[in-house]
Every structure is written in C-alpha cells, then in structure tokens.
Amino acid sequence: MRFTELASKEIINLSTGGRMGPLGDTDLVINADTGQIESIIVPSRGRLNRQTEETTIPWNAIRRVGPEVLIVDMDEAGPLRHTGRN
C-alpha cells in the first residue's frame, strides 16, 4: 500500500475509542537499512498550533487498516510521549 492511500485515513485508538488525528498529519520513522516503517509520530493537537508533545505509535501496535481508518491498540501505558523532536 502506498502512503498516499494511507494519508487520508483517521487514526483510531482501539483502547479508548478516541481519534488521534489523520495519518497524513504524522511523521514516519523508517529504518534506513530495511526501508520498513518502525513507528508513526503523531503531533499534539493543542490550541494555537502549539506542538510541544508528540505520541509515538510503534508499527506493531497497528491492528487493522480499514477503508477509512487505521486502528491502533494503545492502552494508557502504551504511547511513548516526548517533547520536541530528536
């Protein structure tokens, strides 16, 4: 599947039922040696376009890719959060 096909899909957290945002607004962490996606970085959705906190979704947390949504299984302990970019 091409990224352009994934970009319009909404990311939904299976554990909470909450929307995490559209996949097209995220960054991908790609392994330079294998070319495989390792994780998805979802920017914060704060007010006034402040992007101070991000959520990292490991690729193995993806459960289903549907026609309109990407389902991820992230319990409250699951997401990796950090401020800024490395």
N, C-alpha and C positions, 0 to 999 in steps of 0.2 A: 504494500500500500504506500502511496506517495504522501508526503507531508501535506501537500495541497488538499488531499482528500480528508486528512485528519484535522486540518486547521479550523474548519467550521464547527467541529464537534464541541459540545459543552462537557467539561469535566465534572462528574458527579461522584461524591464520596458515598460509598455503599454503607459505611458505618453510621454516618449521621444523616444521610439523605440530602446533604447540603450541596449547593453549587459552588465550585471552586473557580469558575471562570472558563472562558473559551480557550481551547488548545492553541489557537492562533496567537494569543497574547503571551505565550510562555516561551521559555528558552529550553533547549535540549542540551543535555550533556552527552557527548558522543565519544566513545572510545576511539582514539586515533589509530590504534593498531588493528582493531577488528571492524570498525565502522558501525558498530552496534550502539543503539541508544542505551545509556545507562540509567538516566533519570530525566525527569521533567521538572523545571524550576518555575513555579507559579508565583508571579509578583503579588504583593499585597494589594488589597482592594480598598485602601484607605481613602479618606477625604482629601480633597485638594491635590490629587495626584502625588501624594507623598508615598514613595515606595521605600519604606525602611525595613520591612520584614518580608521574607520570601518563604515559601514552602517547597521543599524538595520531595518529589514523589519518586521512589525507586521504580524502575521499569517493572520489576516483579510484583508490584502492588496493583498493576492493571489486571482487572478481571474480565472485562468484556469491552469490545469495540462494537457499538451498535451503529445504526444508520445516522443517528443524531447526537449520540452521547458516548463518552468514554467513561466507563465505570471503574473506579479505583477503590481498593479496600484499605482505608487509612483510619485505624482507631485513634483515640486521642493521644496515645503514646507513639503512634506510627510516624507522623510527619516530622521531618527534620527541618527545623526553623533556624534561620540565621539572619543577621542584619548585614546589609551591604552585599557586595559581590567580591569573590576572591580573585 
